[in-house]
């Protein structure tokens, strides 16, 4: 890995180096399998299979755009997108495996702890695309080459600029407890969204459950996906969002919609989105070809340019006008701790928010 090159990257900045060692629950070291190039033989074998089943926790429009771009590059291979919240995808894959059904080729999740579970169960196949080894930092790659970080974003606060003046907008999580926001806040749900589960874990750890209990008294509108709060704010159905994907608001703002992103003074939860190929993939060659494409500069640049995601590919240019990661105070998760606390966290959240 080119560590010097990684440390100079303007988009991510030095602060990203501090996430090393927390993304994957093993000591950082070079991956133990050789990188794989896209060869004519792989493409031909993938075309013979003719399809790929892609389980996506990223938003449907993003996943479908990725699939269409792949189909344009590799005609004759259809991408079937199965999109749901990360927690639902995790449950579905477990249920399918328990029933002896092997339908998933490639899956990504917004909950890194899912990969720890799949890894322990031996469900993932080792596969490292060339681009991952050449252009991604080592701390974003599983040491055994079973998965790597395909993209990232922050869970943020946001508001509708038609309903809230900049000087009155919340600047922190503590500000959301102001009585003036009662009945005006929208929030995602950790039992559906892996990103919200990660954010809830981080906030309950760093701010305490007492904070979330107070937030629950604000008559919060509860929605499912981390992509739902930005839409509610954009439409003016709620003035403020307590959590939600920052990239949605960036894209909406680019489109001239009345929204603004707020990176809380306490920090913003960093969401890492890995991708991996399954060992029992029904279309193993197409799966590997798709995984290679996912991490290519072409696909990574699309994710950043069109959808304002964050990429760890060192040749990808940042989204114009988006706040660099180096300027955002990051609240970092611990996937192993999330895995251990997941069910208790969901149950306690449901009790606190009465949902």
N, C-alpha and C positions, 0 to 999 in steps of 0.2 A: 504494500500500500504506500502511496505517495503522501506521507504525513505532512510534509512541508506544503505541498499543493493544497491539501485540505485546510490547513490552518490559515491560508491566505484568502479563502473564499469570502468574497464580500457579502454574499447573500446571507450566509449563515453566521459568520463571525466567530470569534473565539469562544463565545458562550456555548456553542453547540458541542465543543469538545468536552464540556462538563457532563454531557449525558452519557459518555462512554462508560460501559460497565453496568449501567442501570437498565438498558433495553433488553438485554438477554441475561438470563440468570446463570451465566458461566463466566469464568475469567476471560478477558479479551485476549484473543490469540488469532493467528492466521487460520483461515478455514482449512480443513483437512482434505478437501477434495479439489480436483483440478477444475478450472473454469471450462465451460463448454461454449464453443462457437456455433453459430448458425451455419450449417453446411447444406449443400444441395441434397444430400441423402436425408437429412432431417426434414427438410421442406417436402421432399417427395413422400416420405413416410407419413408426414402429417396430412398431406393432401389425400392420401389413400384412406386415412381415418375420416377425413372430411368434416370434422366438427370438433368443438370443444365446449365443455360445460363449465362455465365460470360462475362461481358463487361470490357475489360482491357485497361488501358492506359499505363501499363508497356509494354516493348517490346514483340513482338510476341513470340520469342523463350523462353523468361522467362515465359510468361503466359501459353504457351503450355507445358513447362516442369512442371510447377505447376499442370496443369490439368492432365498430365500423371501420376504424382506421386500420385495424389488423386485417380485416376482410379485404380492404382495398389493396393492402400490401401483399397479401397471400390469397388470391382468388381461389375459390373452391373449398375453403375451410370456413364453415359457419360458426359464429360465436353465439352460443345460447347463454344469455345472462339470467342468472337467478339472483335477484336482488332482495335483500331484507336487512333488518337491523343485525348487528354483529351477534347479539345474544341469541337471536332466533336462528341465525345461520349455524352457530355453535350447537344449538339443540338439534337442529335438523341433521347435521352431519353425524352427530352421536346416535340419533335414532336410526338413521339409514345404516350405519355400521352395525348396530345391534341387530338389525333385521337382515343383515347380509347383503344389503344394497350398496353398490359402489357406483355412485352417479357423478360425484364431483371430480373434476380434473384439476382445477386451480381454484384456490380460495384466498381472498384477503379478508382481514378483520381489523376493526378499529380497537380491538382489545387484544393486546400482545399476549396476555396470559393464555389465550386460546392456543397459541403455538407451543407454549410450554406443555399443555395438556396433550396436544396431538403428537408432540415429540416424544413424550414419555410413553405414549401408547404405540409408538412406531408407525404412525399413519402417514408420515411425510417422507417424500423421496428426496435424496440429496441431488441438488441441481443448482449449479452456480453459473449464470450467464456471464459471458465475457465482460459485458459492460459493468456488472456489479463489481468484479474484481479490479477492473482497470479504473473505474471512476467513482466508486462509492467508498466512504470511510469504513474501516474495519468494525467500528462499534455499531454499524447498521447491518451487519451480516452475522447470521448464526454461525458459530464456530464449526459446526458440522455441515454447513452449506445447505441446510434444510429450508431456510427462508431468509428474506432480507427486507429492508424497509422500502416499500414502493413509493410512498409519499407521506407527507405529514401536514399538520395544521395546528392551530390553537383553538381551544374553546374560549370564547370571549364574551364580554358584555357588549350590548349594542342598543341603539335607539333610533326611533323615527324622527327625523329632523323637522317634520311638519308638526309634530306633537310635543317635541322637547327642544328647548333652546340649548345651544352648546354650553352656555354658562350654568345651566340648570341640570345638565346631564350627569348621571352617576359616573364617578371616576374610580370607584373601588367597590368591592363586594360589600363592605360595610355601608356604603351609601344606599344600597338596595333595600336596607332595612328602614329607611326614612318613611314615615307614614304617608308621604305624598305619593309613593309608588304603590300603595295598597290597591289591588285590583287592576294594576296596569302592567304586570310582569308576566312573561311567558317563559316556560322552562321545559327542557327535554327530560326523558325518563330513562333511568339506568337499567331497567329490566328489558328494554328494547334496544337501546343504543350502547354499543361498546365504548364510544367516545364519551358519552355522558356517564357511563359507569366509571370510566377512568377519571373523569373530572370530579365526580362525586367522591370517589376514593381520596383524591388529592385534597379536595376542599375539607372533607371531614377529618382528614389527618392534620392539615395545616391550620385550619380555622376552627375545627371542632364541630361536633354534632350540634352543639348549642347554637352555632351560627345558622345551620340548616333548619333547626327547629324554629328559630325566629323568622327566617325567610318563609317558612311554610305558613306563618300567620299573616302573610301579605296577600292572601287570596290569589295565589299564583295560578295562571292557566297552565295546565299540564298537557303536554303533547308528547309524541313518541320520539321521533328521530332527532338527531342533532341538527338536521337541516330544516326542521319545522319552525323553531323559534325565529330564525332570520326571515322566513316567509311571512310569519304573523306580524312581525315588526314592519316589514316592507309594505304590507297591505294596510297597515294602520289598525290592525285588530288588537294590538297591544303596543304601548309606547316604548317598552323596554324589554330586552331579553336578559335573563340571568345567566344563561349559557347558550351555546350554539356555535356552529362553525364560523370562524372569522372569514373564510373564503367566500361564503355566500354573500355576506355583506359587501365585501370588496367587489365582487362581480355585479351585484345590484347597484352599487354606487357608480361603477363604470358605465352602467346602462342609464344613469341619470335618475335612479330611484332615491327617495328621501331617507337614506340610512347612513349611519356612521358606526364604525367599530370603536370599541373602547377596550384597551388592554389594561386590566385592573392594576392598581398600584401594588396590591399584594402579590401580583403575578398571575400568569395565565397558564392553565393546564396544557402541556404539549401532548398532542395526539400523534402517535406513530402507527402507520398502517403497513404491516408486513404483507407479503404474498408468498405462497408456497405451492408446490406441486404435490399431489397426493400419490402415495405408493400404489394404491389400487385404482389409479385413474383409468377409466375405460378408453381414453384416447391419449396414451402417454406421450406420443411424439408431438401431437398437436398441443398438448399441455406444455411441453418444454419449449416449443416454438413460441407459444403465447407468453410464457414467462420471460423469455429472452426479449420479446418485443416490449413487454410491459416496462422493462428496465432500460430500454434503448433511449438514446438521446431524443429521438423523434417523438416517442410516446411521452417521455418525461417532460419535454418542452411543451407539448400539448396540454398536459395537466396543469402546468404553471401558467402558460399564456392564456388559455381559454377558461380555466376554472380556478385560478389563483391558489392552487395547492403549492406546498413547499416540496422541493426535490433535493435529494442529497447527491445527485449526479453533478460532478464538478464542471461539466461543460454546458449546463443548462443556465440560461439567463433568467433573472428574477422577473416577476410580474411588475410591470411599470407602476410606480406609485405605492406599492404595497410596503408596509413597514418591515424592514429587515428583521430576521430572527435575532440578530445581534443586539437589537434595540428593544427587544421584548424580554421582560423578566419572566423566566420560565419556571413553572411549577412542574416538577418531574415526577413521574410515577415509578412504581416498583412492580413489574409484572408478576413476580412470584408472590408478593404480598396481596396484590389484587386477586390472584387466583385463589389464595387461601381465604380471603374475606368476601369473595363475590356474592355468595348466596345470603350470607348474614347482612351484607350491605344492602342488597335489594330488598330484603324483608324489612329492615329497619327504615329504609327510605319510604317504603309503602305505608308503614305505620305513621311516620312523621308527617308525610304529605297527604295521608288518607286517600291514596289512589291504588 
